[in-house]
């Protein structure tokens, strides 16, 4: 039985472990905390991140990096801001050419690197792929039908990885546009915060629809400037993920915007919302290529406290009229 290693025992890592196990693979699920790993292995559930979801029998939970040394493929399922640290934990453990599938979304703060660039910097010999698309961890963990996209530079590798990870309820489409897939995953989180703000401020369904559509136009412009293909952004990892993330309170990014729009003093409540980390980096990259992203800029300004929600609404509505 082929073994897939999963680095990261949060909700998404646990959900993917279950999905891969249901496809007939053995899974080694690595958690950083030894106590949490021991509890999950004994109870067969990740009570902190996915309570009520039973871990399938093919999953072994561990806190020892060495337990993943023999895995044929590794899924990197940690937040983008922790990706560098997680990889360092496996230095000298994983063979240099073990395929690495990035399952996180965002841009690294401080370096403005995309996830694939971080991995290539630290693991230059490893084949790299990225997995993204409209998928909530709870749905995937429970075996509800879900479709995502996977991209690798080599088409044969992308096809093989998609076949390995696909199962009864998880359908993985493959392609070669790594940059397009990771841009879709990063930018949509920032835009989802904007749509959440509109919802929280009770600005109406018409405003939400307009903001989603104009936000998608920003995403397309940015992706094109950085080598992403429009066809990719029209698919699961772009438009599909944007629609899901902008339309449900299950999205941490949408929920963060919702709380900001309602004027919550402690918006976010300590929960990770990748869009909040990504916003400034996204804007810096946009400026570097002279890409106009007024909605993303507005989100960054609100998160940093430079502008209020009312200021942003007024400025966006006062922008010069132009052809769509």
C-alpha positions as CSV (number, residue, x, y, z in Angstrom):
1,X,0.0,0.0,0.0
2,X,1.4,3.4,-1.0
3,X,2.0,5.9,1.8
4,X,1.2,9.6,1.7
5,X,2.6,11.9,4.3
6,X,0.6,14.8,5.6
7,X,2.5,17.6,7.4
8,X,0.0,19.6,9.4
9,X,-2.7,18.4,11.8
10,X,-5.1,21.2,11.5
11,X,-8.6,20.9,10.1
12,X,-7.5,20.9,6.5
13,X,-4.6,18.5,7.0
14,X,-6.9,16.1,8.9
15,X,-9.6,16.3,6.2
16,X,-7.1,15.6,3.4
17,X,-5.7,12.7,5.4
18,X,-9.2,11.2,5.5
19,X,-9.8,11.8,1.9
20,X,-6.5,10.2,0.8
21,X,-7.1,7.2,3.1
22,X,-10.6,6.7,1.6
23,X,-8.8,6.5,-1.8
24,X,-7.0,3.4,-0.5
25,X,-3.6,4.9,0.6
26,X,-1.9,4.6,3.9
27,X,-1.4,8.0,5.5
28,X,1.1,9.3,8.0
29,X,-0.4,12.4,9.6
30,X,2.2,14.6,11.4
31,X,1.3,16.9,14.2
32,X,3.8,19.2,15.8
33,X,2.4,18.7,19.3
34,X,3.3,15.2,20.7
35,X,0.4,15.3,23.1
36,X,-2.1,16.2,20.5
37,X,-0.8,13.5,18.2
38,X,-1.0,10.9,20.9
39,X,-4.6,11.9,21.7
40,X,-5.6,11.8,18.1
41,X,-4.0,8.4,17.5
42,X,-5.7,7.0,20.6
43,X,-9.2,8.5,20.2
44,X,-9.1,8.3,16.4
45,X,-10.4,11.9,16.1
46,X,-8.9,15.4,16.0
47,X,-11.1,16.9,18.7
48,X,-9.5,20.4,18.5
49,X,-9.9,21.0,14.8
50,X,-12.4,18.5,13.5
51,X,-14.5,17.2,16.4
52,X,-17.0,14.5,15.5
53,X,-15.0,13.3,12.5
54,X,-13.5,9.9,12.9
55,X,-10.0,9.3,11.5
56,X,-10.0,6.3,9.1
57,X,-8.1,3.2,10.0
58,X,-5.4,3.7,7.3
59,X,-4.2,6.9,9.1
60,X,-1.4,6.8,11.6
61,X,-0.9,10.0,13.6
62,X,2.6,10.9,14.7
63,X,4.7,13.8,16.0
64,X,8.0,12.2,14.8
65,X,9.3,13.7,11.5
66,X,11.1,10.4,10.8
67,X,7.8,8.6,10.5
68,X,7.3,10.4,7.1
69,X,10.7,9.5,5.7
70,X,9.3,6.6,3.6
71,X,6.3,8.4,2.2
72,X,6.1,8.5,-1.6
73,X,4.5,12.0,-1.6
74,X,4.2,14.7,1.0
75,X,1.3,17.0,1.4
76,X,2.3,20.3,3.0
77,X,-0.8,21.4,4.9
78,X,0.4,24.2,7.2
79,X,-0.4,28.0,7.0
80,X,1.8,29.8,4.4
81,X,3.4,31.8,7.2
82,X,4.5,28.6,8.9
83,X,5.6,26.8,5.8
84,X,9.3,27.7,6.1
85,X,9.4,26.5,9.8
86,X,7.6,23.3,9.0
87,X,10.0,22.4,6.2
88,X,12.9,23.0,8.5
89,X,11.6,20.4,10.9
90,X,12.0,17.8,8.1
91,X,15.5,18.8,7.0
92,X,17.6,15.7,6.6
93,X,14.5,13.4,7.0
94,X,12.8,13.5,3.6
95,X,14.7,12.3,0.5
96,X,15.6,15.3,-1.6
97,X,13.4,14.3,-4.6
98,X,10.2,13.4,-2.7
99,X,7.3,15.2,-4.4
100,X,5.9,18.0,-2.3
101,X,2.2,19.1,-2.7
102,X,1.6,22.5,-1.2
103,X,-2.0,22.7,0.2
104,X,-1.7,26.2,1.8
105,X,-2.9,29.5,0.4
106,X,-1.2,32.9,0.7
107,X,2.0,35.0,0.3
108,X,4.8,35.0,2.8
109,X,5.0,38.2,4.7
110,X,8.4,40.0,4.6
111,X,9.7,38.1,1.5
112,X,6.5,38.4,-0.7
113,X,7.2,34.9,-1.9
114,X,4.5,32.5,-3.2
115,X,4.4,29.1,-1.4
116,X,6.0,27.3,-4.4
117,X,8.9,29.8,-4.2
118,X,9.4,29.1,-0.5
119,X,9.5,25.4,-1.1
120,X,11.9,25.6,-4.1
121,X,14.2,27.8,-2.0
122,X,14.4,25.2,0.8
123,X,14.0,22.0,-1.3
124,X,15.5,22.8,-4.7
125,X,15.6,19.2,-5.9
126,X,12.0,18.3,-5.0
127,X,9.2,18.2,-7.6
128,X,6.6,20.7,-6.4
129,X,2.9,20.8,-6.9
130,X,0.1,23.0,-5.5
131,X,-3.4,21.9,-4.6
132,X,-6.2,24.5,-4.3
133,X,-9.9,25.0,-4.9
134,X,-13.3,25.4,-3.4
135,X,-13.2,23.1,-0.3
136,X,-14.2,23.4,3.3
137,X,-12.4,21.0,5.6
138,X,-15.6,19.8,7.2
139,X,-17.1,18.8,3.9
140,X,-14.0,16.9,2.7
141,X,-13.5,15.1,6.0
142,X,-17.1,13.9,6.0
143,X,-16.8,12.6,2.4
144,X,-19.0,15.1,0.8
145,X,-18.4,15.6,-3.0
146,X,-15.6,18.1,-3.6
147,X,-13.5,19.1,-6.6
148,X,-10.1,20.9,-6.5
149,X,-7.3,21.7,-8.8
150,X,-3.6,20.5,-8.7
151,X,-0.8,22.0,-10.8
152,X,2.8,20.9,-11.3
153,X,5.3,22.1,-13.8
154,X,5.5,18.6,-15.4
155,X,2.2,17.4,-16.8
156,X,2.9,13.7,-16.1
157,X,3.6,14.5,-12.5
158,X,0.4,16.5,-12.2
159,X,-1.6,13.7,-13.7
160,X,0.0,11.1,-11.4
161,X,-0.5,13.1,-8.3
162,X,-4.1,13.9,-9.2
163,X,-4.8,10.2,-9.6
164,X,-3.2,9.4,-6.3
165,X,-5.2,11.9,-4.3
166,X,-8.6,11.5,-6.0
167,X,-11.1,9.2,-4.3
168,X,-14.7,8.5,-3.9
169,X,-15.7,12.0,-2.9
170,X,-12.6,14.1,-3.9
171,X,-12.1,14.8,-7.6
172,X,-8.7,16.4,-8.4
173,X,-8.3,18.1,-11.8
174,X,-4.7,18.5,-13.0
175,X,-2.8,21.2,-14.9
176,X,0.6,22.9,-15.2
177,X,-0.2,26.5,-14.1
178,X,1.4,26.5,-10.7
179,X,1.4,30.3,-10.4
180,X,-2.2,30.7,-11.5
181,X,-3.4,28.2,-9.0
182,X,-1.5,29.7,-6.1
183,X,-2.5,33.3,-7.0
184,X,-6.2,32.3,-7.1
185,X,-5.9,30.8,-3.6
186,X,-4.0,33.8,-2.2
187,X,-6.0,36.7,-3.7
188,X,-9.5,35.3,-3.1
189,X,-8.9,35.4,0.7
190,X,-8.3,39.1,0.6
191,X,-11.4,39.7,-1.5
192,X,-13.5,37.5,0.7
193,X,-12.7,39.9,3.6
194,X,-14.1,42.7,1.5
195,X,-17.3,40.9,0.8
196,X,-17.6,40.0,4.5
197,X,-17.3,43.6,5.4
198,X,-20.1,44.5,3.0
199,X,-22.3,41.8,4.5
200,X,-21.5,42.9,8.1
201,X,-22.2,46.6,7.2
202,X,-25.6,45.5,5.6
203,X,-24.8,47.2,2.3
204,X,-27.0,44.8,0.4
205,X,-26.9,41.9,-2.0
206,X,-26.3,44.1,-5.0
207,X,-23.2,45.5,-3.4
208,X,-21.9,42.0,-2.6
209,X,-22.4,40.8,-6.1
210,X,-20.7,43.9,-7.6
211,X,-17.8,43.6,-5.2
212,X,-17.3,39.9,-6.0
213,X,-17.4,40.6,-9.7
214,X,-15.0,43.6,-9.6
215,X,-12.8,41.7,-7.2
216,X,-12.5,38.8,-9.6
217,X,-11.4,41.4,-12.3
218,X,-8.6,42.4,-9.9
219,X,-7.6,38.8,-9.4
220,X,-7.4,38.3,-13.2
221,X,-5.3,41.4,-13.7
222,X,-2.9,40.4,-11.0
223,X,-2.6,36.8,-12.2
224,X,-1.9,37.9,-15.8
225,X,0.9,40.3,-14.5
226,X,2.6,37.4,-12.7
227,X,2.3,34.7,-15.4
228,X,-1.0,33.0,-14.4
229,X,-3.2,31.8,-17.2
230,X,-6.8,33.3,-17.5
231,X,-8.2,29.8,-18.1
232,X,-6.8,28.7,-14.7
233,X,-8.4,31.6,-12.9
234,X,-11.8,30.9,-14.5
235,X,-11.7,27.4,-13.0
236,X,-11.8,25.8,-9.6
237,X,-8.8,27.4,-8.0
238,X,-9.9,30.9,-9.1
239,X,-13.5,31.7,-9.6
240,X,-14.7,28.5,-7.9
241,X,-12.8,29.2,-4.7
242,X,-13.8,32.9,-4.8
243,X,-17.5,32.1,-5.0
244,X,-17.2,29.6,-2.1
245,X,-15.1,31.9,0.1
246,X,-17.2,35.0,-0.5
247,X,-20.5,33.3,0.2
248,X,-20.3,31.4,3.4
249,X,-19.6,32.2,7.1
250,X,-17.6,28.9,7.2
251,X,-14.8,30.9,5.5
252,X,-12.6,32.4,8.1
253,X,-11.8,35.3,5.8
254,X,-15.4,36.1,5.1
255,X,-16.1,35.8,8.8
256,X,-13.3,38.2,9.6
257,X,-14.8,40.8,7.2
258,X,-18.2,40.2,8.7
259,X,-17.0,41.1,12.2
260,X,-15.1,44.1,10.9
261,X,-18.3,45.3,9.1
262,X,-20.3,44.9,12.3
263,X,-17.7,47.0,14.2
264,X,-16.6,44.1,16.4
265,X,-13.7,45.4,18.7
266,X,-11.8,42.1,18.5
267,X,-12.5,41.0,14.9
268,X,-11.1,37.6,14.2
269,X,-11.2,36.3,17.7
270,X,-7.7,34.9,17.3
271,X,-8.7,32.6,14.5
272,X,-6.3,32.3,11.5
273,X,-7.5,34.2,8.4
274,X,-4.8,34.0,5.7
275,X,-6.2,37.0,3.9
276,X,-5.2,39.2,6.8
277,X,-1.6,38.1,6.4
278,X,-1.7,38.2,2.7
279,X,-3.2,41.7,2.0
280,X,-0.1,43.9,2.4
281,X,2.1,41.4,0.4
282,X,-0.5,41.2,-2.3
283,X,-0.6,45.0,-2.7
284,X,3.2,45.3,-2.7
285,X,3.4,42.8,-5.5
286,X,0.6,44.6,-7.4
287,X,2.4,47.9,-7.1
288,X,5.6,46.3,-8.3
289,X,3.9,45.3,-11.6
290,X,1.6,48.4,-11.7
291,X,-1.5,46.4,-11.3
292,X,-4.6,48.3,-10.1
293,X,-6.3,46.6,-7.2
294,X,-8.5,49.2,-5.4
295,X,-10.6,46.6,-3.5
296,X,-7.6,44.7,-2.2
297,X,-6.0,48.0,-1.3
298,X,-9.1,49.0,0.6
299,X,-9.0,45.8,2.6
300,X,-5.3,46.3,3.5
301,X,-6.0,49.9,4.6
302,X,-8.9,48.8,6.9
303,X,-6.9,45.9,8.4
304,X,-4.0,48.3,9.1
305,X,-6.4,50.9,10.6
306,X,-5.4,53.5,8.0
307,X,-9.0,53.9,6.8
308,X,-12.5,53.2,8.3
309,X,-15.1,51.1,6.5
310,X,-17.1,54.2,5.7
311,X,-14.0,55.9,4.3
312,X,-13.4,52.9,2.0
313,X,-17.0,52.7,0.8
314,X,-17.0,56.4,0.0
315,X,-13.6,56.3,-1.9
316,X,-14.6,53.2,-3.9
317,X,-17.9,54.7,-5.0
318,X,-16.2,58.0,-5.9
319,X,-13.6,56.4,-8.3
320,X,-13.7,57.7,-11.9
321,X,-16.2,56.1,-14.1
322,X,-14.8,53.9,-16.9
323,X,-15.6,51.1,-19.2
324,X,-15.9,47.7,-17.6
